[in-house]
Amino acid sequence: MKIFKKIIDLIYPEKNICFICNEFDESIKNHLCSECKSKLEFIDHQIEDHIICPLKYNDKIREIIFSYKYSKNPYLYKMLGPIVLEELEKRKGIEIDLIVPIPMSKRKKAKRGFNQSELLAKYLSEKLNIEMDTKNLIKHKKTKSQSGLSKALRRENIKGAFSIKTNVFEGKSVLIVDDIMTTGATYNEAKRNIMDKGAKKTYLITIASGRDD
């Protein structure tokens, strides 16, 4: 199996390749070259004490996230994960007991083939050596895409969409992982369910924020 992987790596080398422009250079780390990184707009302030988010939702990151989610490019978590992890590690004093991705319905996940938030959560879980839970925050209600909806409609759309299967959250600080934050409606609904089960605190981590502040 290791020999097969080495052969594949020779044919399709992944190390030192930018996943955005496909440039190969030994200086490229975490699959992002300096030129492509310069097109990303990093947030230079803390949005809120419980929200961790490195990037503004500009045209370039919108294109990348769209490719990640809808063009069957799950491997992009290997580039996005380090960006998110670096932002989390800047925040001192945050203690996390459990990492939970925003869930998708079984039907939607089967159609897409993966949950983009779950891949990011798995990356963080492995790097931080913190348990990830994907079985107890469940999405049971069919919802429309939040994109394009007003703040009020986003809240209404996501209301009652989640439920808790088995309570593993009591007394824990939970890091909720999503791809984008705009109004925070999805996070607030997930947070409400988790806090109702006795969680100590929740945090949200996302790739990008569409908020103006």
Backbone bond lengths (Angstrom), bond angles and torsions (degrees), N, CA, C in turn:
res aa  C-N    CA-C-N  psi(-1)  N-CA   C-N-CA  omega(-1)  CA-C   N-CA-C  phi
1 M - - - 1.471 - - 1.530 110.98 -
2 K 1.336 117.27 -40.96 1.465 121.29 179.43 1.525 110.94 -66.05
3 I 1.370 115.99 -37.88 1.462 120.40 178.03 1.515 110.37 -64.09
4 F 1.342 116.13 -42.34 1.471 121.34 178.37 1.526 110.41 -60.30
5 K 1.338 116.64 -42.86 1.472 120.49 179.31 1.523 111.13 -62.85
6 K 1.341 116.60 -39.82 1.467 120.41 179.56 1.526 111.08 -64.53
7 I 1.344 116.09 -38.74 1.471 120.46 177.97 1.522 110.29 -64.36
8 I 1.335 115.77 -44.87 1.467 120.93 179.37 1.526 110.32 -61.34
9 D 1.338 116.16 -41.03 1.467 120.63 179.88 1.533 111.61 -63.65
10 L 1.333 115.97 -32.83 1.464 119.51 177.96 1.530 111.25 -71.23
11 I 1.336 115.53 -40.08 1.470 120.12 -178.82 1.522 110.53 -75.13
12 Y 1.330 115.38 -43.94 1.460 121.24 -179.07 1.533 109.10 -123.44
13 P 1.331 118.08 73.81 1.466 119.85 -176.67 1.520 111.45 -64.30
14 E 1.342 115.33 129.45 1.462 119.61 -178.20 1.521 111.07 -102.38
15 K 1.308 116.57 -33.54 1.460 121.03 -177.70 1.529 110.70 -64.80
16 N 1.331 115.57 138.60 1.469 122.32 177.59 1.522 113.59 66.10
17 I 1.333 117.29 21.92 1.469 121.38 175.56 1.520 109.36 -111.00
18 C 1.322 116.47 133.13 1.462 121.01 173.54 1.523 108.34 -78.89
19 F 1.314 116.29 124.33 1.456 120.71 -178.82 1.532 112.89 -72.86
20 I 1.319 117.18 -11.82 1.467 119.82 -178.96 1.522 111.45 -89.79
21 C 1.329 117.22 -50.59 1.472 120.17 -176.29 1.529 112.72 -108.95
22 N 1.331 116.96 -2.91 1.477 123.19 179.77 1.529 114.02 66.92
23 E 1.314 117.69 15.88 1.460 120.38 176.25 1.526 109.95 -68.90
24 F 1.331 115.58 140.73 1.462 120.80 174.51 1.519 109.05 -109.87
25 D 1.318 115.40 128.48 1.456 121.01 176.70 1.519 107.68 -160.49
26 E 1.318 117.07 139.41 1.462 120.39 -177.72 1.522 112.83 -64.56
27 S 1.328 116.87 -17.66 1.464 120.57 179.90 1.531 112.74 -81.76
28 I 1.334 117.22 -11.85 1.466 120.78 -176.30 1.524 110.09 -75.90
29 K 1.320 115.24 124.28 1.463 121.56 178.31 1.529 109.34 -116.55
30 N 1.322 115.22 144.55 1.466 121.77 176.45 1.528 112.56 55.82
31 H 1.329 116.12 30.90 1.469 122.47 170.64 1.529 114.21 62.96
32 L 1.327 116.47 30.93 1.462 120.63 179.56 1.525 109.26 -141.98
33 C 1.341 116.83 114.61 1.462 120.08 -179.93 1.530 110.34 -78.75
34 S 1.306 116.35 164.30 1.469 120.65 -176.03 1.529 111.92 -64.70
35 E 1.334 116.76 -35.23 1.471 119.25 -179.20 1.523 110.94 -66.94
36 C 1.325 117.18 -45.53 1.469 120.39 178.49 1.528 110.94 -67.11
37 K 1.321 116.46 -37.22 1.466 119.81 178.21 1.522 111.29 -62.98
38 S 1.338 116.39 -34.76 1.469 120.41 -179.64 1.520 112.63 -66.09
39 K 1.341 116.77 -18.30 1.465 121.05 179.64 1.525 112.06 -86.64
40 L 1.328 115.89 -8.23 1.462 120.91 175.96 1.525 108.75 -87.54
41 E 1.305 116.12 145.28 1.468 120.52 -178.10 1.526 109.11 -108.31
42 F 1.315 115.65 105.74 1.458 120.53 -177.22 1.528 110.48 -82.55
43 I 1.309 115.65 139.60 1.474 121.95 178.53 1.526 108.26 -77.84
44 D 1.317 116.36 127.36 1.469 120.51 -174.37 1.523 112.99 -99.37
45 H 1.335 117.01 14.82 1.460 119.54 178.83 1.528 109.40 -146.42
46 Q 1.295 116.26 164.73 1.456 122.92 178.66 1.521 109.06 -84.05
47 I 1.323 117.90 120.73 1.471 121.12 -178.18 1.529 109.81 -65.29
48 E 1.323 115.99 -55.95 1.472 123.06 174.13 1.520 106.56 -150.58
49 D 1.323 116.78 162.30 1.468 118.77 -174.39 1.521 112.82 -66.56
50 H 1.343 117.73 -20.32 1.460 120.34 -178.81 1.532 112.42 -105.81
51 I 1.335 117.65 6.74 1.468 121.52 -179.56 1.524 109.64 -117.68
52 I 1.338 115.80 125.22 1.463 122.07 179.22 1.525 107.28 -115.80
53 C 1.327 116.30 118.06 1.456 119.96 -174.98 1.531 109.83 -153.67
54 P 1.337 118.59 118.49 1.461 119.85 -174.52 1.520 116.15 -83.17
55 L 1.336 118.48 -28.55 1.455 120.30 -166.84 1.524 113.96 -124.66
56 K 1.333 115.03 147.34 1.455 120.82 169.57 1.525 108.63 -80.88
57 Y 1.300 115.27 147.67 1.465 120.69 -176.52 1.528 109.58 -82.74
58 N 1.341 115.53 72.53 1.463 119.79 178.94 1.529 110.13 -90.92
59 D 1.325 117.11 -176.71 1.467 120.80 -175.30 1.519 112.94 -59.95
60 K 1.345 116.96 -38.80 1.461 119.98 -176.55 1.519 112.03 -68.58
61 I 1.331 117.63 -46.87 1.461 118.56 -179.41 1.522 110.66 -71.23
62 R 1.330 117.38 -29.34 1.467 120.47 174.30 1.535 110.01 -60.47
63 E 1.318 115.90 -44.04 1.467 121.63 178.72 1.529 111.04 -62.96
64 I 1.321 116.33 -42.41 1.462 120.78 -179.40 1.525 111.13 -66.21
65 I 1.327 116.50 -46.61 1.473 120.09 -178.57 1.524 110.55 -66.03
66 F 1.333 116.65 -38.18 1.468 120.16 177.04 1.530 109.92 -60.45
67 S 1.335 116.31 -44.10 1.462 120.88 178.21 1.526 111.08 -63.41
68 Y 1.311 116.04 -40.60 1.472 122.27 178.88 1.525 110.93 -60.96
69 K 1.315 117.06 -47.34 1.455 121.51 -172.77 1.525 114.05 -82.89
70 Y 1.320 116.57 -42.51 1.465 119.73 -166.41 1.527 114.73 -110.47
71 S 1.333 117.89 -10.70 1.468 119.57 -178.35 1.522 112.32 -108.32
72 K 1.331 114.67 20.61 1.470 121.19 177.02 1.531 111.75 54.95
73 N 1.324 114.73 53.08 1.463 121.59 177.28 1.528 110.65 -122.17
74 P 1.337 117.43 62.00 1.467 119.59 -176.33 1.516 113.52 -62.32
75 Y 1.353 117.49 -23.77 1.463 121.14 -178.49 1.531 112.70 -62.07
76 L 1.334 118.01 -14.99 1.467 120.28 -179.06 1.532 112.80 -64.96
77 Y 1.336 116.92 -14.72 1.473 118.32 175.54 1.527 110.47 -61.19
78 K 1.337 117.16 -25.78 1.464 120.66 -179.63 1.528 111.89 -68.75
79 M 1.318 116.83 -22.47 1.453 121.53 175.72 1.527 111.25 -93.16
80 L 1.335 116.36 -40.59 1.459 121.38 -177.22 1.525 111.99 -75.84
81 G 1.331 116.75 -34.58 1.459 120.88 -178.87 1.521 113.69 -56.22
82 P 1.347 119.24 -48.60 1.468 119.82 179.25 1.526 113.80 -61.67
83 I 1.335 117.78 -32.81 1.467 121.01 178.19 1.521 109.81 -65.06
84 V 1.325 115.23 -44.82 1.468 120.97 -179.60 1.526 110.47 -67.76
85 L 1.329 116.31 -43.35 1.469 120.75 -179.52 1.526 111.04 -61.42
86 E 1.325 116.97 -42.62 1.466 120.40 -179.75 1.529 111.38 -60.42
87 E 1.334 115.96 -39.93 1.467 119.64 178.96 1.528 110.89 -66.31
88 L 1.318 116.57 -41.03 1.463 120.67 178.69 1.524 110.80 -62.59
89 E 1.312 117.12 -40.45 1.460 120.90 -176.81 1.522 112.86 -71.10
90 K 1.336 116.73 -16.58 1.473 120.39 175.06 1.523 111.68 -73.78
91 R 1.315 115.88 -23.64 1.461 120.84 -174.61 1.521 110.12 -86.69
92 K 1.313 115.83 110.03 1.459 120.71 -177.95 1.524 110.37 -84.80
93 G 1.307 115.25 148.82 1.456 120.36 174.54 1.519 114.98 85.70
94 I 1.331 118.01 1.29 1.464 120.69 178.05 1.524 108.64 -87.64
95 E 1.306 115.66 121.29 1.463 121.28 176.89 1.520 108.26 -113.37
96 I 1.325 115.62 127.69 1.460 121.73 -175.43 1.520 109.39 -122.06
97 D 1.331 115.14 132.19 1.466 120.37 178.45 1.526 112.02 -101.96
98 L 1.329 115.94 -26.38 1.465 119.82 -172.44 1.527 109.14 -151.88
99 I 1.335 116.53 140.06 1.461 122.30 177.90 1.526 108.72 -111.63
100 V 1.331 115.98 128.88 1.471 121.04 -175.41 1.526 110.11 -132.05
101 P 1.329 118.37 118.17 1.464 119.31 175.28 1.524 111.68 -78.72
102 I 1.331 116.11 149.94 1.463 119.45 171.50 1.525 107.53 -62.06
103 P 1.325 117.90 124.89 1.471 119.69 -175.01 1.532 112.46 -80.10
104 M 1.320 114.69 159.24 1.455 122.98 170.99 1.525 107.54 -111.62
105 S 1.317 116.37 160.87 1.463 119.15 172.53 1.527 108.18 -66.55
106 K 1.321 116.70 153.34 1.468 121.02 179.93 1.525 110.87 -58.59
107 R 1.313 115.63 -38.45 1.467 119.89 -177.93 1.527 111.22 -66.49
108 K 1.324 116.25 -44.33 1.467 120.45 -178.90 1.518 110.72 -67.62
109 K 1.320 116.96 -40.41 1.464 120.51 179.56 1.523 110.55 -64.95
110 A 1.331 116.90 -39.92 1.467 120.85 178.67 1.525 110.70 -64.53
111 K 1.323 115.95 -38.36 1.465 120.36 -179.42 1.531 111.02 -68.60
112 R 1.332 116.82 -43.62 1.470 121.14 -179.10 1.520 111.37 -77.56
113 G 1.309 116.37 -34.08 1.460 120.89 -179.67 1.509 113.77 99.21
114 F 1.313 117.07 -12.32 1.460 121.25 179.83 1.522 108.78 -166.70
115 N 1.324 115.25 162.23 1.463 122.49 173.22 1.526 106.81 -106.83
116 Q 1.335 116.73 113.59 1.468 120.70 -174.84 1.529 112.29 -60.62
117 S 1.324 117.41 -34.40 1.469 120.69 178.77 1.525 110.96 -71.15
118 E 1.320 116.17 -33.66 1.466 120.39 178.84 1.528 111.14 -67.49
119 L 1.330 117.55 -38.10 1.466 120.47 177.91 1.531 110.74 -63.55
120 L 1.328 116.51 -41.53 1.466 120.01 176.42 1.522 111.33 -64.91
121 A 1.336 115.63 -42.22 1.466 120.37 179.24 1.522 111.02 -62.27
122 K 1.327 116.55 -40.24 1.471 121.19 179.06 1.529 110.07 -64.34
123 Y 1.318 116.25 -41.00 1.465 120.37 177.93 1.535 110.38 -60.31
124 L 1.329 116.66 -48.09 1.462 121.16 179.91 1.523 110.93 -63.58
125 S 1.325 116.61 -41.54 1.453 121.57 -179.97 1.526 111.24 -59.11
126 E 1.332 115.82 -44.14 1.471 120.02 -178.43 1.526 111.57 -70.59
127 K 1.325 117.04 -39.86 1.466 120.35 -177.89 1.525 111.94 -72.04
128 L 1.326 116.68 -34.89 1.459 121.24 -176.12 1.529 113.08 -96.59
129 N 1.340 115.55 -8.16 1.465 121.07 -177.00 1.532 111.34 57.27
130 I 1.335 114.30 45.79 1.465 121.74 177.14 1.528 107.77 -120.52
131 E 1.307 116.82 137.63 1.459 121.52 -176.56 1.533 111.90 -61.05
132 M 1.327 115.83 139.60 1.462 121.93 172.46 1.527 108.38 -107.91
133 D 1.317 115.98 138.14 1.461 120.87 177.74 1.531 109.14 -120.92
134 T 1.332 116.50 124.41 1.472 121.26 178.66 1.525 112.09 -120.00
135 K 1.317 117.31 7.42 1.463 120.38 -171.51 1.514 114.42 -108.05
136 N 1.326 117.80 -10.99 1.460 117.99 -169.13 1.520 115.45 -115.36
137 L 1.316 118.92 -18.01 1.462 121.31 167.03 1.518 105.79 -100.47
138 I 1.310 116.15 112.49 1.461 122.47 -171.34 1.528 110.32 -115.32
139 K 1.324 116.34 139.15 1.466 120.09 171.18 1.526 107.89 -98.97
140 H 1.320 115.14 114.83 1.462 119.08 -175.79 1.535 112.89 -113.59
141 K 1.328 116.62 -9.71 1.466 120.57 -176.89 1.521 109.63 -107.76
142 K 1.321 116.47 133.24 1.459 121.13 176.79 1.527 108.47 -73.42
143 T 1.320 116.20 129.60 1.463 120.89 -179.12 1.522 110.12 -127.47
144 K 1.318 115.32 161.08 1.459 120.77 172.23 1.525 108.20 -78.43
145 S 1.320 115.81 164.60 1.459 119.45 171.41 1.524 108.46 -63.02
146 Q 1.341 116.30 137.27 1.453 120.57 179.65 1.533 112.01 -71.40
147 S 1.312 116.01 -22.49 1.465 120.99 -178.08 1.526 110.81 -59.99
148 G 1.322 115.87 129.31 1.455 121.36 176.74 1.520 114.62 88.84
149 L 1.330 117.31 -8.54 1.463 120.28 178.97 1.519 110.48 -86.67
150 S 1.317 116.01 150.30 1.464 120.80 175.77 1.524 109.34 -70.96
151 K 1.332 115.82 168.55 1.461 120.62 -179.30 1.527 110.91 -58.28
152 A 1.325 116.77 -43.97 1.466 120.97 -179.01 1.530 110.89 -65.81
153 L 1.322 116.75 -41.48 1.464 120.53 -179.23 1.525 111.47 -70.53
154 R 1.338 116.86 -32.64 1.464 119.72 175.69 1.530 110.68 -62.41
155 R 1.335 115.66 -44.48 1.473 120.11 179.01 1.523 110.50 -61.57
156 E 1.323 116.30 -44.25 1.468 121.12 -178.42 1.522 110.57 -67.39
157 N 1.328 116.06 -40.13 1.465 121.68 -177.65 1.525 112.00 -62.97
158 I 1.335 116.41 -41.04 1.466 120.59 -174.13 1.538 112.46 -91.59
159 K 1.335 116.41 -11.60 1.468 120.73 -177.70 1.525 111.22 -58.58
160 G 1.317 115.97 126.74 1.459 121.45 178.30 1.519 114.69 74.20
161 A 1.336 117.13 12.53 1.471 119.94 -176.10 1.522 112.77 -77.76
162 F 1.350 116.99 -23.53 1.460 120.90 -174.88 1.522 111.39 -110.87
163 S 1.301 114.29 155.79 1.466 120.56 172.04 1.529 107.97 -146.41
164 I 1.318 115.27 164.17 1.466 121.32 -179.78 1.517 108.38 -106.39
165 K 1.318 116.40 125.24 1.468 120.62 -177.75 1.528 110.70 -79.72
166 T 1.320 115.77 -56.22 1.469 122.02 177.57 1.518 107.52 -134.54
167 N 1.312 117.02 135.65 1.458 119.29 -174.57 1.531 111.60 -78.78
168 V 1.335 114.97 108.20 1.469 120.17 174.20 1.528 110.20 -116.90
169 F 1.331 116.28 8.75 1.457 120.78 -169.91 1.530 114.52 -98.09
170 E 1.308 117.51 -13.18 1.466 120.44 -173.97 1.532 111.81 -57.96
171 G 1.340 114.96 126.00 1.450 121.94 176.50 1.520 114.87 75.87
172 K 1.338 117.76 8.26 1.465 120.37 -174.84 1.527 112.41 -109.61
173 S 1.330 114.59 151.72 1.458 121.64 170.04 1.522 107.14 -92.62
174 V 1.322 116.23 122.22 1.465 121.39 -170.48 1.527 110.15 -114.81
175 L 1.326 115.60 129.16 1.457 121.84 174.31 1.526 108.30 -96.72
176 I 1.328 116.33 114.74 1.458 122.25 179.16 1.527 108.42 -94.17
177 V 1.324 116.72 130.36 1.461 122.08 -174.73 1.528 110.11 -111.82
178 D 1.328 115.42 127.79 1.466 121.80 175.41 1.521 107.88 -137.75
179 D 1.328 117.33 172.20 1.465 118.65 -178.95 1.529 112.58 -89.66
180 I 1.343 117.65 -42.99 1.463 121.97 -177.11 1.527 109.08 -133.90
181 M 1.318 116.53 144.50 1.456 121.06 170.23 1.524 108.84 -119.40
182 T 1.325 115.49 127.95 1.466 119.76 174.90 1.526 108.46 -116.20
183 T 1.307 116.82 -80.02 1.469 119.50 178.55 1.522 112.24 -89.64
184 G 1.334 117.04 -17.85 1.463 120.67 -177.27 1.515 113.11 87.89
185 A 1.339 118.06 8.19 1.466 121.21 -175.98 1.530 111.91 -62.48
186 T 1.316 117.33 -43.28 1.467 120.80 -179.00 1.525 110.42 -65.10
187 Y 1.320 115.88 -46.36 1.465 119.76 178.40 1.523 111.16 -60.72
188 N 1.322 117.56 -45.58 1.464 120.67 -177.14 1.526 111.84 -62.53
189 E 1.328 116.77 -35.77 1.467 119.70 178.64 1.527 110.81 -70.89
190 A 1.336 116.51 -41.73 1.467 119.46 176.70 1.528 110.11 -65.43
191 K 1.312 116.49 -42.12 1.462 121.90 178.92 1.527 110.87 -59.69
192 R 1.324 116.84 -43.47 1.466 120.53 -179.08 1.520 110.77 -58.59
193 N 1.320 116.69 -45.27 1.466 120.91 179.53 1.523 111.75 -63.24
194 I 1.326 116.41 -43.74 1.464 120.77 -177.17 1.523 111.55 -70.92
195 M 1.340 117.17 -42.00 1.461 120.28 178.92 1.527 111.59 -67.57
196 D 1.325 117.30 -32.74 1.471 121.05 177.00 1.523 111.54 -62.89
197 K 1.330 116.34 -20.31 1.463 120.77 178.75 1.533 112.03 -97.52
198 G 1.329 115.55 16.09 1.456 119.76 170.78 1.515 116.34 90.52
199 A 1.326 117.58 16.71 1.463 119.20 176.67 1.523 109.92 -62.91
200 K 1.315 116.74 149.65 1.458 121.89 -179.07 1.524 111.17 -77.68
201 K 1.329 116.35 -39.93 1.458 121.75 -177.39 1.517 108.79 -164.03
202 T 1.331 116.43 154.42 1.462 120.22 171.73 1.524 109.55 -127.06
203 Y 1.317 114.51 150.20 1.462 123.05 172.05 1.523 107.65 -126.22
204 L 1.310 115.40 154.91 1.463 121.13 173.73 1.519 108.89 -117.40
205 I 1.336 116.01 133.51 1.466 120.38 171.95 1.522 108.34 -125.81
206 T 1.333 116.41 131.86 1.458 121.92 179.00 1.527 109.88 -137.36
207 I 1.316 115.51 166.48 1.467 120.88 176.12 1.528 109.79 -71.09
208 A 1.331 115.48 -47.04 1.472 120.19 -171.66 1.513 110.91 -142.90
209 S 1.329 113.91 156.81 1.461 121.38 177.35 1.521 109.75 -121.81
210 G 1.328 115.35 134.36 1.455 121.19 175.76 1.510 112.38 -96.94
211 R 1.339 116.89 5.84 1.457 120.02 178.45 1.520 111.12 -73.54
212 D 1.311 115.97 151.72 1.468 121.29 -177.98 1.521 112.54 -80.17
213 D 1.342 117.60 -25.96 1.475 120.14 -175.74 1.520 111.43 -85.75
